[in-house]
């Protein structure tokens, strides 16, 4: 009935669109959306079970069911707890002679063997209910059982509380995936991605398009993985993101593109990075910054898990300059204060030599943060380790001052600060009783960076002592905007590199500075920050070929030939366009509260970029390299590696 009505309606809709049709279409899509939201998934269709272990309740009493799952636990050969992705259920092992074969199967199968059982849902005897188990009111009276596959001795128990090293978890990832936590993380990820697709494609007309993985080297940005080809001396590269393709799709009139895109960056290991990772990649034509920001706010609000506090929109925003000055970073954690304060004016006339030195230089400043209750919670050795961190990593001196409590922990400046300067500091920095001030002097950017780092370290220290600064249930989103278009190159500060990527458009108010003071040009680049982590970034793009050529060739000194396809495309009526990419792994990691992005990826690489399960990357014998016209030039100290070609594999520990 419904399908007949639906097909008639759809046929009607394929006529040229008029206002009425639009209205019908709108209400149809809303109705389809609601019905898909309400639909409960059918978890046992097409398979050899009638129900999942986790779904059975008193409402199923008396039903004959067939379940498939792993043996989690067995008690006195009387009870067995069966587990599947959906939960646990207690199975009663029959004790009567006539069921001896069933008893044998269920009592002899090792833990984690996979079995199928059939029987009746019965209620547990009074007093034996388990309120901690969702299925705790019932049990299964088994009539038949089948051992589907026995489990050998496991490298670790499948219990979340059993401690195991990450190397072991990654080596046996398929077993690790059986844990409750990994199941939760991957299923939440899948649900969020589904909602994102729904929001983008069904509600806002985006087109899901796959772009190539075999691409070529492109200038700027991250290091790329190189893939040999059969043509001598020719290589593909894995794309660091689909950036060029998504812009070309706009030239192609696709108008609204999105992809759950795999990206590759050969950047070595960091705790929150992976050599291959996933982005929700988006591009739109005829859009401005506000349009992209509203789209993303709506997307996150729509896809946000229902068991978390709802996302409040619009997200606040902050300029890059403000973020650096107040938090010492372009990804501020705004869940707590302890902001950086410029106290140059207060201390301009002190007698302290190193402050005077710093202030006499052109960019010289004195900056400070105030750790509320620092005197109560931080020990002398904590302050010393903070100072050491500043000295070792930033070559920057940091001094503690205790303006109110007047305690003197190695603070040569405290006694040189006059009474009125002291009261001015207390006013300016809102210093309370027991507050500790950490002070540093030097060039603006450097002084901010060091205090930004110490601010986070202090938060860790205070939280380790029991103070809650960052509510784990709080999700604090922030847009950071007005980035500079260029930064000095790290390895050669005389040259420029793009702060985002070379396709980012300059801020319209700063275009005139491109030819005179490129370093002063702000860009139309925006980053999305969540609890101090960058979870997305994008920009309005350059759609004018001339401007793009000038930035690439003249300012960035890149070889424009490598991008001639893109430059040419811009000349053929490229529409104004912009986009963004959200780092899906990082986002899910923060939403689930997982300690690492590896915990929200089914098969991640280790810290050193290896797949510990399959031993990738792996060696290839020389004859297999021949078709690619390449050979390995072994480093002098790699004899061991060379001879390991045919050796058994030992994972990283
Ligand atoms: N392609 C960019 C990145 O991966 C995102 C964007 O500009 O849309 O960071």
Boltz pocket constraint, residues with backbone or C-beta under 6 A from the ligand:
constraints:
  - pocket:
      binder: B
      contacts: [[A, 240], [A, 241], [A, 242], [A, 243], [A, 282], [A, 537], [A, 538], [A, 539], [A, 579], [A, 580], [A, 581]]
      max_distance: 6.0
